[in-house]
């Protein structure tokens, strides 16, 4: 009888996906409460980063975030710029 113990060559599994969505949903209900379509890519990137650093201690997570932020700046005019998606704001 052949027993195969490898679940995925790439490391991507349904458990990993469920873990990612769990973190995303907790962030939505606990912190964000609303995510506009216009900035959905930013939310997705933030929670992907949280998922990828979940095994580190808090101080290490903060260091990783600080290093990734170095040299980056989101100006207000870029934040509110039209990107072709709805902001979700009520008229």
Rosetta blueprint (number, residue, H / E / L):
1 X L
2 X L
3 X L
4 X L
5 X L
6 X L
7 X L
8 X L
9 X L
10 X L
11 X L
12 X L
13 X L
14 X H
15 X H
16 X H
17 X H
18 X H
19 X H
20 X H
21 X H
22 X H
23 X H
24 X H
25 X H
26 X H
27 X H
28 X H
29 X H
30 X H
31 X H
32 X H
33 X L
34 X L
35 X L
36 X L
37 X H
38 X H
39 X H
40 X H
41 X H
42 X H
43 X H
44 X H
45 X H
46 X H
47 X H
48 X H
49 X H
50 X H
51 X H
52 X H
53 X L
54 X L
55 X L
56 X L
57 X L
58 X H
59 X H
60 X H
61 X H
62 X H
63 X H
64 X H
65 X H
66 X H
67 X H
68 X H
69 X H
70 X L
71 X L
72 X L
73 X L
74 X L
75 X L
76 X H
77 X H
78 X H
79 X H
80 X L
81 X L
82 X L
83 X L
84 X L
85 X L
86 X L
87 X L
88 X L
89 X L
90 X L
91 X L
